[in-house]
Amino acid sequence: MAPDAWIDLVAIVLILGGALLCLTAAIGVLRFRDVATRLHAATKPQVLGLILICLAIALSLRSWETVAFLVPVVLMQLATAPLSAHMVGRQAYRNRSLDERSLLVDELAESRQTPPAAGG
């Protein structure tokens, strides 16, 4: 088998793996009940799925211009997914829509006593 055929086969496997991870992320967002597990499903497998798909695109197109385009896409996803999950989780905590019984340690309990802008 030629090396190009092997690279194409690896690219197909990476695309299928990435698509499967993105599908499981979507199913997890729909099926999970609480905010914390939905956030986990929305960030972890989705980001890894995108990375696998971008890797497959870079392998199949075999050009440095494509890699130069895909690297910022992956870096932006790696930077924004945890940040957005943190903000959604923090807001769910403030709205009390988080299951407090599932928390092992409540590091934000003091922030409920005094609002952050109250200065006390």
N, C-alpha and C positions, 0 to 999 in steps of 0.2 A: 504494500500500500504506500502511495506517495506521501511525502510529508505534508503537502497541501491538504490532502484528504484527511489526514489525522487532525490537522488544525481545525478543519471544518467540522469534524466529528466532535472535537472538544468544545467548539463554539456552540454546537447544537445542544450538547449536554448542559453547558452553562446557561443557555437561554431557557431550557426546560426547567432547570433547577431554580433559576431566578423567578420564572413565571409561577412556579409552584409555591415559592416563598411569598410572593406578592398575593397569590390567591389565599394562602392560609392567613395572611395578615388581614385581608378583607373579611374573611369568614370570622376571624377572631374579634374584629371590631363589631360585627353584627351579633355574634353569639354571646360574648362575655357580658356579665351583668354589671360589674362595678367599674369605676373610672380607672383605677390602677391597672387592672388586667387589660382593659381596652387600650390604655396608653402603651402598655408593653407590646400588645399585638400590633399596634399601629406603627411603632418605631423599629423594633428590633428586626423582625423578619422582612419588613418592607425595605429597610435600608440595605440589608444584605442581599435581597433579591435584586435591587437596583444595581448594586456593585457587580453582581454576577452577570447581569444583562449587559452592563457597560463593558465588562471584560470580554464578553462574547462578541460584542460589536467591534471592539478594538482588534480582536483576533481575526475576525472574518474579513474586515476591510483592509487590514495590514498597512496602515499608513500613519505616519507620525502626526499629520494634521488632525486625524480623527482622535488620536490619543490626547493631543493638546486641547481638543474641544471637550472630551469626556472627563478629563481630570478636574476641571472646575465644577462640572456638574456633580461629580461624586463628592468633592470637598464641600460644596454648598449643602448638599444633602446631609453630610456628616455634621455640619455645623448647625443646621436649622432644626433637624428632627429632635435632638435632645432638648434644645432650648424651647421649642414649642410644647413638647411633652411636659417639661418642667412648669411652664406657665399654666397649662391646662390643669395639671395636678395641683398646683398651688391655689388656683381659683376654685377647684372642686373642694379643697380643704376649707377655704374661707366660706364657701357657700354651705358647708356641712353636708355635701352630697357624697362624701367619702365614707366608707364603712369604718368607723373608728375602732370597732372591735378587732379589726384585722391589723391594726397598727401595733407593732411590737414596742416601738419607742416613739413618743410624740414630741419631736424636737421643736415644734411650732406652738406648743401649748401656751407659752408666755406671750406670743403675739396675739392671742385671743383676749388676753386680759387687758392689754393697752393697745389701742390702734397705732399702727406705725407712725402716723403723722401727728399724734397727740403730744409727743415730746416728753412723755413721762414714763 
